[in-house]
Amino acid sequence: MRPTLDREFASFAAHCEGWRPRFGLVLGSGLGPLVDRFEVLDEVPYSNVGGMAASTVPGHAGRFVRVKIGSVETIVAQGRVHLYEGHSGRRATAHIRAMASLGVETVLLTNAAGAINRDFSLSWMAITDHLNLTGASPLTGSSRFCDMGEAYDPTLRALLLRVAREQEIVVSEGVYAGMSGPQYETPAEVRMLALLGADAVGMSTVLETIQARALWMRVIGLSLLTNWAAGLSDDILDHEDVMARGKAAVSQLERLLVALVGHLPK
Ligand code: HPA
């Protein structure tokens, strides 16, 4: 049976009177400015939502924005909070439960990630599966034994890949390793992740996916490969560079989204 949400977000839903989002979008590092490309209908800072923490990370605005993408009403989580900011898995995924409380059934989770698979180019990667190496879960404290067999919806991923081809945007497919951070990986850790089957590594998304699947939401995961993971190039990893790569990719993401949302199942 489909799980029901508790009353955690009753006051948020009251705040969002009239919102009828069909689609949820979580924007990762540097991708926040995407919101300005769409017609903004409303916004609510996370600090106004009981149970939610404001992000302390540059590039993560910390608000819900209600936008129209084409004709589809969408709720955007502009910025997320992370485990490395000191939050529990449950708190770091409150935005997913908040979206579900408004009736959202499909979410696109974006993130910035380091590329591990040398066959990839530094473009986008559609997440096929993940390794949750954070040691945390948003479901801790419950006994919800959530199936994770097809956590990233294969039909929606195929749709994303099709629209990407049409738009001539390079999107690889691969496994995302979620680490707790905030330090970037060592080269030895990246070699370990490669052995484990990871194609990219980042510090978010996996807990959101678990939370979303526990609520029977459909998940699309999309990583922007902002850099080669540690040890695969001589570059020093730096959050400023990650954000700059994000900003530079915003117009590609806009094109992908407009095309994708137009084809979403009703
Ligand atoms: N590692 C972890 N997180 C990241 C990276 C990385 O190389 N790049 C962007 N986010």
Boltz pocket constraint, residues with backbone or C-beta under 6 A from the ligand:
constraints:
  - pocket:
      binder: B
      contacts: [[A, 112], [A, 113], [A, 114], [A, 115], [A, 183], [A, 184], [A, 185], [A, 201], [A, 202], [A, 203], [A, 224], [A, 226], [A, 227], [A, 228], [A, 229], [A, 230], [A, 237], [A, 242]]
      max_distance: 6.0
